[in-house]
Amino acid sequence: MIKKEMSPTTEYKKIGNVGVIEYLRLNEFPWLINAFSTREGGVSQGQFSCMNLSKTVGDDPENVEENFRIFGKAIGVDPENMVYSDQTHTDHVMRVGAEHKGMGIIRDRNFHDIDGLITNEPGICLVTSFADCVPLYFLDPVHRAIGLTHSGWRGTVAKIGAKTIDLMGEEYGSDPSDMICCIGPCIGKECYEVSEDVVKEFSKAFNSSQCERIYFPRKEYEGKYLLDLPQANYEIFVECGLSPENIFLPDLCTACNHDTLHSHRASGGKRGGMCAFLMINV
């Protein structure tokens, strides 16, 4: 059973035996497919059990490919139409098109070091991978353009969310005031302890008022802080000109729900990976 920490922004459902999380706001657009995987419904074993969608954690590649087929069938997306990011905690965002279909899933990528993807082409499913870091979903309903970005603490300090919005503006004419952004399941602030060196990076990237809302000293542990990555990304979106009512914070902590969601922190690194999916339906 998934534990909800906040007012619901997501819906959890079982499609067959596959666990799927969807965003209620994004479900309002019938021409859009959005999803986030859980640990349920795959064929992987042991610490990867059982829906592992990461190819970089040591799982059998055949199991991962089968998991993509199973999850894709559950949400109505063929793996040959997916494009999987090549995440290395950068702030790099890339426009993808039909020529990229299947890359990272069923064929090799021709791109590297890309943590964010955007497109306005129907039938291309953007895919990014997570196990505590922050999934960022972007929708421009006016120009029918989408983006999907991986934002760990380094990506958040580099404001990859803002760079995704900027690129959507350059490529599609997207106006932040029209956009909807959903912040997906990730590690919550009560579970995310960091040291002073990380906090110093945030203090350089955000103003003092923002920092008061982003990190909090742990009185019982000198030099340790609790870091709120979703709030940091919320601050970035507001700074970009998004309307607060169009920004949806996560209602799930991956560490608190590590029995159902893969969490790097909660597992001590012995885990699989989940994926976010976003597609303009044909």
C-alpha positions as CSV (number, residue, x, y, z in Angstrom):
1,M,0.0,0.0,0.0
2,I,1.4,3.4,-1.0
3,K,1.5,5.9,1.8
4,K,0.3,9.4,0.8
5,E,2.0,12.3,2.6
6,M,0.1,15.2,1.1
7,S,-3.2,16.1,-0.6
8,P,-3.4,13.9,-3.7
9,T,-1.9,15.0,-7.0
10,T,-1.4,11.5,-8.2
11,E,-3.5,8.4,-8.7
12,Y,-2.2,4.9,-8.2
13,K,-3.7,2.1,-10.1
14,K,-3.1,-1.5,-11.0
15,I,-3.3,-2.4,-14.7
16,G,-3.2,-6.2,-14.5
17,N,-0.4,-6.7,-12.0
18,V,1.5,-3.6,-13.1
19,G,1.5,-0.7,-10.7
20,V,1.1,2.7,-12.4
21,I,1.1,6.2,-11.0
22,E,-0.6,9.0,-13.0
23,Y,-0.9,12.7,-12.5
24,L,-4.5,13.8,-12.0
25,R,-4.0,17.2,-13.7
26,L,-2.3,15.7,-16.7
27,N,-5.1,13.1,-17.0
28,E,-7.4,16.0,-17.8
29,F,-5.9,16.1,-21.3
30,P,-7.2,13.2,-23.4
31,W,-4.4,13.6,-26.0
32,L,-1.7,13.0,-23.4
33,I,-0.3,9.8,-21.8
34,N,1.5,10.2,-18.5
35,A,2.8,7.6,-16.2
36,F,5.3,6.7,-13.5
37,S,6.3,3.1,-12.8
38,T,6.5,1.4,-9.4
39,R,8.2,-1.8,-8.3
40,E,5.2,-3.9,-9.3
41,G,4.6,-6.1,-12.3
42,G,8.0,-6.9,-13.7
43,V,10.2,-10.0,-14.1
44,S,13.4,-8.8,-12.3
45,Q,14.6,-10.6,-9.2
46,G,16.3,-9.9,-5.9
47,Q,17.1,-6.2,-5.1
48,F,15.8,-5.3,-8.6
49,S,12.4,-6.8,-7.9
50,C,10.4,-6.7,-9.8
51,M,9.7,-3.8,-12.2
52,N,13.2,-2.5,-12.8
53,L,13.5,-0.1,-15.7
54,S,17.2,0.9,-15.2
55,K,19.9,-0.5,-17.4
56,T,22.7,0.8,-15.2
57,V,22.2,-1.0,-11.9
58,G,23.4,-4.4,-12.8
59,D,20.2,-6.2,-13.7
60,D,20.0,-8.7,-16.6
61,P,19.4,-6.5,-19.7
62,E,16.9,-9.0,-21.0
63,N,14.8,-8.6,-17.9
64,V,14.9,-4.8,-18.3
65,E,13.8,-5.0,-21.9
66,E,11.0,-7.4,-20.9
67,N,9.9,-5.0,-18.2
68,F,9.7,-2.1,-20.7
69,R,7.5,-4.3,-22.9
70,I,5.3,-5.2,-19.9
71,F,5.0,-1.6,-18.7
72,G,4.6,-0.2,-22.2
73,K,1.7,-2.6,-22.8
74,A,0.1,-1.5,-19.6
75,I,0.1,2.2,-20.6
76,G,-0.5,1.7,-24.3
77,V,3.0,2.6,-25.6
78,D,5.2,0.5,-27.7
79,P,8.9,0.5,-26.6
80,E,9.9,1.3,-30.2
81,N,8.2,4.7,-29.8
82,M,10.1,5.5,-26.5
83,V,13.2,7.8,-26.2
84,Y,15.2,7.2,-23.0
85,S,17.4,9.9,-21.6
86,D,21.1,9.4,-20.9
87,Q,21.3,10.8,-17.4
88,T,24.5,12.0,-15.9
89,H,23.2,14.7,-13.5
90,T,23.8,17.5,-16.1
91,D,21.6,20.5,-17.0
92,H,21.4,19.4,-20.6
93,V,18.0,19.3,-22.4
94,M,17.4,18.1,-25.9
95,R,14.6,18.3,-28.4
96,V,13.7,14.8,-29.8
97,G,11.9,13.8,-32.9
98,A,10.8,10.7,-34.8
99,E,14.4,9.9,-35.7
100,H,15.1,9.2,-32.0
101,K,12.4,6.6,-31.5
102,G,13.6,3.5,-29.7
103,M,16.9,5.0,-28.5
104,G,18.0,3.8,-25.1
105,I,15.3,1.1,-25.2
106,I,15.7,-1.1,-28.2
107,R,18.6,0.6,-30.0
108,D,21.7,2.6,-29.1
109,R,21.4,6.4,-28.5
110,N,23.2,8.9,-30.8
111,F,23.2,11.4,-27.9
112,H,24.9,11.4,-24.4
113,D,24.7,13.4,-21.2
114,I,21.1,14.4,-21.6
115,D,18.9,14.7,-18.5
116,G,15.9,16.5,-20.1
117,L,13.8,15.8,-23.2
118,I,11.2,17.9,-25.1
119,T,9.1,17.3,-28.1
120,N,5.9,18.5,-29.8
121,E,5.6,15.4,-32.1
122,P,2.8,13.0,-31.4
123,G,3.7,9.3,-30.9
124,I,7.0,9.9,-29.2
125,C,7.2,8.8,-25.6
126,L,9.7,10.7,-23.5
127,V,11.3,8.5,-20.8
128,T,13.5,9.4,-17.8
129,S,14.8,7.3,-14.9
130,F,14.6,7.8,-11.1
131,A,15.2,6.3,-7.7
132,D,14.9,9.3,-5.4
133,C,15.7,12.2,-7.7
134,V,13.0,14.6,-8.9
135,P,10.9,13.9,-12.1
136,L,9.7,17.1,-13.7
137,Y,6.8,16.9,-16.1
138,F,6.1,19.9,-18.4
139,L,3.0,20.6,-20.5
140,D,2.3,23.4,-22.8
141,P,-1.4,22.8,-23.7
142,V,-1.5,25.8,-26.0
143,H,1.2,24.6,-28.4
144,R,0.8,20.9,-27.6
145,A,4.4,20.5,-26.5
146,I,5.8,18.5,-23.6
147,G,9.0,18.0,-21.6
148,L,10.3,15.4,-19.1
149,T,13.4,16.1,-17.0
150,H,15.5,14.4,-14.4
151,S,16.6,16.8,-11.6
152,G,18.8,15.5,-8.8
153,W,20.3,18.0,-6.4
154,R,23.0,18.9,-9.0
155,G,20.4,19.4,-11.7
156,T,18.3,21.5,-9.3
157,V,21.2,23.7,-8.4
158,A,21.8,24.2,-12.1
159,K,18.1,24.9,-12.6
160,I,17.5,22.3,-15.3
161,G,13.8,22.9,-14.9
162,A,14.2,26.5,-16.0
163,K,16.4,25.4,-18.9
164,T,13.7,22.9,-20.0
165,I,11.1,25.8,-20.0
166,D,13.5,28.1,-21.9
167,L,14.2,25.5,-24.6
168,M,10.4,24.8,-25.0
169,G,10.0,28.6,-25.4
170,E,12.8,28.7,-28.1
171,E,11.6,25.6,-30.0
172,Y,7.8,25.8,-29.7
173,G,7.0,29.3,-28.5
174,S,5.9,28.0,-25.1
175,D,4.9,30.8,-22.6
176,P,5.5,29.8,-18.9
177,S,2.2,31.5,-17.9
178,D,0.4,28.8,-20.0
179,M,2.4,25.9,-18.8
180,I,1.6,23.1,-16.3
181,C,4.4,21.4,-14.3
182,C,4.1,18.3,-12.2
183,I,6.8,17.4,-9.7
184,G,6.8,13.6,-9.4
185,P,7.6,11.0,-6.7
186,C,11.0,11.7,-5.2
187,I,12.7,11.7,-1.8
188,G,10.9,14.0,0.7
189,K,12.7,16.5,2.8
190,E,12.2,14.5,6.1
191,C,14.2,11.6,4.5
192,Y,16.9,13.6,2.6
193,E,19.8,14.6,4.8
194,V,22.7,16.4,3.2
195,S,26.0,17.9,4.4
196,E,27.0,21.6,4.4
197,D,28.8,21.4,1.1
198,V,25.6,20.6,-0.7
199,V,23.7,23.4,1.1
200,K,26.4,25.9,0.1
201,E,25.7,25.1,-3.5
202,F,22.0,25.9,-3.0
203,S,22.9,29.1,-1.2
204,K,24.7,30.2,-4.3
205,A,21.8,29.4,-6.6
206,F,18.9,30.7,-4.6
207,N,18.3,33.9,-2.6
208,S,18.1,33.9,1.2
209,S,14.3,33.9,1.3
210,Q,14.1,30.9,-1.0
211,C,16.8,29.1,1.0
212,E,14.7,29.4,4.1
213,R,12.1,27.3,2.4
214,I,14.5,24.8,0.7
215,Y,16.8,23.6,3.5
216,F,16.7,23.3,7.3
217,P,19.5,22.6,9.8
218,R,19.3,19.5,11.9
219,K,19.8,20.8,15.4
220,E,20.8,17.3,16.7
221,Y,23.5,16.9,14.0
222,E,25.8,19.7,13.5
223,G,26.7,20.3,9.8
224,K,23.7,18.3,8.6
225,Y,20.6,19.6,6.9
226,L,17.2,18.4,5.5
227,L,16.8,19.4,1.9
228,D,13.5,19.9,0.1
229,L,14.2,19.3,-3.6
230,P,10.5,19.5,-4.6
231,Q,10.3,23.0,-3.0
232,A,13.5,24.1,-4.7
233,N,12.0,23.1,-8.1
234,Y,8.8,24.9,-7.1
235,E,10.8,28.1,-6.5
236,I,12.4,27.7,-9.9
237,F,9.1,27.4,-11.7
238,V,7.7,30.4,-9.9
239,E,10.8,32.3,-10.8
240,C,10.3,31.3,-14.5
241,G,6.8,32.8,-14.5
242,L,4.6,29.8,-13.9
243,S,1.3,30.3,-12.1
244,P,1.5,28.7,-8.6
245,E,-1.9,26.9,-9.3
246,N,-0.3,25.2,-12.3
247,I,2.6,23.7,-10.3
248,F,1.8,20.4,-8.6
249,L,4.0,19.2,-5.8
250,P,4.5,15.4,-5.2
251,D,2.4,13.6,-2.7
252,L,4.7,10.6,-2.5
253,C,8.1,10.1,-0.9
254,T,10.2,7.4,-2.5
255,A,12.1,6.6,0.7
256,C,8.9,6.3,2.8
257,N,7.4,4.0,0.1
258,H,10.5,2.0,-0.7
259,D,8.5,-1.3,-0.6
260,T,6.5,0.0,-3.6
261,L,8.9,2.5,-5.1
262,H,12.7,2.1,-5.7
263,S,14.7,4.3,-3.4
264,H,18.5,4.7,-3.5
265,R,18.7,6.1,0.0
266,A,16.3,3.6,1.7
267,S,18.0,0.6,0.0
268,G,21.6,1.7,0.6
269,G,22.0,1.7,-3.2
270,K,20.8,-1.9,-3.7
271,R,17.8,-1.2,-5.9
272,G,16.4,-1.0,-9.3
273,G,15.0,2.1,-11.1
274,M,11.6,3.6,-12.0
275,C,10.8,5.6,-15.1
276,A,8.6,8.6,-15.9
277,F,6.7,8.5,-19.2
278,L,5.1,11.4,-21.1
279,M,3.7,11.3,-24.7
280,I,1.4,13.3,-27.0
281,N,-0.9,10.6,-28.1
282,V,-1.5,10.1,-31.9
